[in-house]
């Protein structure tokens, strides 16, 4: 069997390999999908991405498929229900941030600001090709974090934003020897 060169973080775990090979770094242009990934990256803060992948379907179910219009209507009772849901990450601050961020996302839409167009315009409309050591944040992720917060988003610090930009293909951080560097996918 031929050895596949992957990013170092996806070498030894089948779940992480599948995510790497099929999803991570694929440029997303769908506003709702971009918002969902940003919310999942917020849940990941302080945890491993493997945990998020294992709980992703439960999180999708708990947050109505990450439909911002439905999530924005969540009440304090809904937040309380989610805080005790053992299938998801039960962080009150993260759960509350998702509800808050759904409302911020909808405010952007209401003012004619499409989430996908907005973020892609911040990077010139095409993925940034990162070469070299991978930082945890950058001046760009710091600026985007600031702009998101100005729009009412929370739990979107520069580290979360940088990870989100990598996951959604806004930044191509695949290792130089990784088969995905050129955009190829398996499966």
C-alpha positions in Angstrom: 0.0 0.0 0.0 1.3 3.4 -1.0 2.2 5.8 1.8 0.2 9.1 1.7 1.9 12.2 2.9 -0.3 14.2 5.2 0.1 17.1 7.5 1.8 15.9 10.7 -1.3 16.4 12.9 -3.3 13.9 10.7 -0.8 11.0 10.6 -1.9 8.6 13.2 -5.6 8.9 13.9 -8.2 7.6 11.4 -10.8 10.2 12.4 -8.4 13.0 11.9 -7.1 11.5 8.7 -10.6 11.4 7.3 -11.3 15.0 8.3 -7.9 16.1 6.9 -8.3 14.2 3.6 -11.9 15.3 2.9 -12.7 18.6 4.7 -9.9 20.5 6.3 -8.7 23.3 4.1 -11.3 22.9 1.4 -12.4 26.4 0.4 -15.9 27.1 1.7 -18.0 29.8 0.1 -21.4 28.9 1.6 -22.2 31.5 4.3 -24.1 29.1 6.6 -21.3 26.4 6.3 -18.7 29.1 7.1 -20.7 30.2 10.1 -21.1 26.6 11.3 -17.3 26.0 11.1 -16.7 29.2 13.0 -19.1 28.0 15.8 -17.4 24.6 15.9 -14.0 26.3 16.2 -15.3 28.2 19.1 -16.4 25.0 20.7 -12.9 23.6 20.1 -11.2 26.3 22.2 -9.3 24.5 25.0 -10.2 21.1 23.6 -8.9 18.8 20.9 -10.4 18.9 17.4 -11.0 15.1 17.7 -13.5 15.8 20.5 -15.4 18.2 18.3 -15.4 15.7 15.4 -16.8 13.1 17.7 -19.5 15.4 18.9 -20.2 17.3 15.7 -23.4 15.5 14.8 -24.8 16.0 18.3 -23.9 19.7 18.1 -25.6 19.9 14.7 -28.7 18.3 16.2 -28.6 20.5 19.3 -28.2 23.7 17.2 -30.9 22.9 14.5 -28.3 22.1 11.8 -26.6 25.3 12.6 -29.4 27.3 11.0 -28.7 30.8 12.2 -32.4 31.8 12.0 -33.4 29.0 14.2 -30.5 29.4 16.6 -31.1 33.1 17.0 -34.6 32.3 18.4 -33.2 30.2 21.2 -34.3 31.3 24.6 -32.7 31.2 28.1 -34.6 27.9 28.5 -33.0 26.5 25.4 -29.6 27.4 26.7 -30.3 25.7 30.0 -31.4 22.6 28.1 -28.2 22.6 26.1 -26.0 23.1 29.2 -27.2 19.8 30.6 -27.0 17.9 27.3 -24.3 15.2 27.8 -23.9 14.7 24.0 -22.4 18.1 23.4 -19.8 20.5 24.8 -21.7 21.8 27.9 -19.9 25.2 28.2 -22.5 27.8 29.0 -20.2 30.6 27.5 -19.7 28.7 24.3 -23.4 27.8 23.9 -24.4 31.4 24.7 -21.9 32.6 22.1 -23.4 30.4 19.4 -26.9 32.0 20.1 -25.4 35.5 20.2 -23.4 34.8 17.0 -26.5 33.6 15.2 -28.1 37.0 15.9 -24.9 38.8 14.8 -24.9 36.7 11.5 -28.5 37.7 10.9 -27.8 41.4 11.5 -25.1 41.2 8.9 -27.6 39.7 6.5 -30.2 42.3 7.3 -27.8 45.1 6.5 -26.9 43.4 3.1 -23.6 42.0 4.3 -23.3 38.4 3.1 -21.0 36.4 5.5 -19.2 34.6 2.8 -18.6 37.6 0.6 -17.5 39.6 3.7 -14.8 37.1 4.8 -13.5 36.2 1.3 -13.2 40.0 0.6 -10.8 40.2 3.6 -8.3 37.9 1.8 -8.7 39.1 -1.7 -11.1 36.4 -2.9 -8.7 33.5 -3.0 -7.0 31.3 -0.4 -3.8 32.6 1.1 -1.0 30.1 0.4 0.9 29.9 3.8 4.4 28.6 3.7 6.6 28.0 6.7 5.9 27.4 10.4 2.2 27.6 11.2 1.3 30.3 13.7 -1.6 30.2 16.0 -2.8 33.6 15.0 -1.7 36.4 12.6 -2.2 40.1 12.1 -5.0 39.2 9.6 -6.8 36.9 12.1 -6.5 39.6 14.7 -8.0 42.1 12.4 -10.9 39.8 11.3 -11.5 38.9 15.0 -11.8 42.6 15.7 -14.2 43.1 12.8 -16.3 40.2 13.9 -16.5 41.6 17.4 -17.5 45.0 16.0 -20.4 43.2 14.3 -21.5 41.7 17.6 -19.8 38.3 17.5 -18.3 36.7 20.6 -15.9 33.8 21.2 -14.0 34.7 18.0 -10.5 35.6 19.2 -7.6 35.7 16.9 -6.6 32.0 17.6 -10.1 30.8 16.9 -10.3 32.9 13.8 -7.0 31.6 12.5 -8.0 28.0 13.0 -11.3 28.7 11.3 -9.6 30.3 8.3 -7.4 27.2 7.9 -10.3 24.8 8.3 -12.4 26.6 5.7 -9.7 27.0 3.1 -9.3 30.7 3.5 -5.6 29.9 4.4 -3.9 26.9 2.8 -1.7 25.7 5.7 -1.2 22.2 4.4 2.4 21.0 5.0 4.6 21.4 1.9 4.8 17.6 1.5 1.1 17.0 2.1 -0.9 15.6 -0.8 -3.6 18.2 0.0 -1.3 21.2 -0.5 -2.4 21.4 -4.2 -6.1 21.0 -3.3 -6.4 17.3 -4.0 -8.9 15.3 -1.8 -9.5 11.7 -1.1 -13.0 10.2 -1.0 
